[in-house]
Amino acid sequence: KNEVEQSPQNLTAQEGEFITINCSYSVGISALHWLQQHPGGGIVSLFMLSSGKKKHGRLIATINIQEKHSSLHITASHPRDSAVYICAVRSNTDKLIFGTGTRLQVFP
Amino acid sequence: GAGVSQSPRYKVAKRGQDVALRCDPISGHVSLFWYQQALGQGPEFLTYFQNEAQLDKSGLPSDRFFAERPEGSVSTLKIQRTQQEDSAVYLCASSLGWGGRHQPQHFGDGTRLSIL
């Protein structure tokens, strides 16, 4: 069993839909990251969380430390949101442990 | 530029050749990380530097992999006697603080390595 599990693996949506991507982890962490990766490899850090909830534009990230679970929400999705979204946890030794990613496609 | 810069963007090598991948972190960033991302998978940790000190190399898959950061800024990941299973995207990330604790990691665009 992977230390970081994401669901779903693949997700398609119509423009305007509300999207949720889930992440569960089984190790002790100091922080959790949500990352966005576009074709070609570049990774952009969206959020770093250690508790509660953060919002940036149409993106919202939440974390429940007791349940070892985090969610990334996208409101009013748009085709430009199409990308791979990766959950990564920062272990107590500082290195990141990544999930396998959720491939999101938003159609107009 | 202001971001993490990796070169080359693409590298094709024949099996058995040695390759060197370069990472220029954001100026002033103390921590530097190397990750390997196989096709369709999430990145996996290779090694971590704090300034010039390599504090964790537990992710390096074999003794053919070697990383250095001699002056605490630019880092080079070297792979000797490359094998086909080394084909992957190699990502570099840097962060500001000591050990990167509570600091976001900033990623480069990666080097896509293909071994023929």
Boltz contact constraints between the chains, C-beta under 6 A:
constraints:
  - contact:
      token1: [A, 41]
      token2: [B, 89]
      max_distance: 6.0
  - contact:
      token1: [A, 41]
      token2: [B, 109]
      max_distance: 6.0
  - contact:
      token1: [A, 41]
      token2: [B, 110]
      max_distance: 6.0
  - contact:
      token1: [A, 42]
      token2: [B, 109]
      max_distance: 6.0
  - contact:
      token1: [A, 43]
      token2: [B, 107]
      max_distance: 6.0
  - contact:
      token1: [A, 45]
      token2: [B, 104]
      max_distance: 6.0
  - contact:
      token1: [A, 48]
      token2: [B, 104]
      max_distance: 6.0
  - contact:
      token1: [A, 86]
      token2: [B, 42]
      max_distance: 6.0
  - contact:
      token1: [A, 94]
      token2: [B, 99]
      max_distance: 6.0
  - contact:
      token1: [A, 94]
      token2: [B, 100]
      max_distance: 6.0
  - contact:
      token1: [A, 95]
      token2: [B, 45]
      max_distance: 6.0
  - contact:
      token1: [A, 95]
      token2: [B, 48]
      max_distance: 6.0
  - contact:
      token1: [A, 98]
      token2: [B, 42]
      max_distance: 6.0
  - contact:
      token1: [A, 98]
      token2: [B, 43]
      max_distance: 6.0
  - contact:
      token1: [A, 99]
      token2: [B, 42]
      max_distance: 6.0
  - contact:
      token1: [A, 100]
      token2: [B, 41]
      max_distance: 6.0
  - contact:
      token1: [A, 100]
      token2: [B, 42]
      max_distance: 6.0
  - contact:
      token1: [A, 101]
      token2: [B, 42]
      max_distance: 6.0
